[in-house]
Amino acid sequence: MRLTRILRGEKTVSIDIDVEECTIRRIMFSGDFFAYPEENIEKLEESLKNCRNIECISNAFKTIENILFIGVNWETLKSEVVNMWRALCK
């Protein structure tokens, strides 16, 4: 199953997630926010692949705690990913 959500705050963030059997197969963050260093967004997306529980999702987000986000709060991003994963695992 696939789900897309758009968060609107200072900037717009789109989260596109594919989940099969409660496992994240693909996730992509896009929008007009900024992250420095930029390659950490790809690192986060890769870390979230194959996550099948909230602990794994939380651990993936720990990899980006020290990067600079402009226009989005990473805690909000994490909460939204968890909510989307839960919705697709029902």
PyMOL commands that set and color helices and strands:
alter all, ss='L'
color gray80, all
select helices_A, chain A and resi 39-48+54-62+74-88
alter helices_A, ss='H'
color red, helices_A
select strands_A, chain A and resi 2-8+12-20+23-31+34-36+68-70
alter strands_A, ss='S'
color yellow, strands_A
deselect
rebuild
show_as cartoon
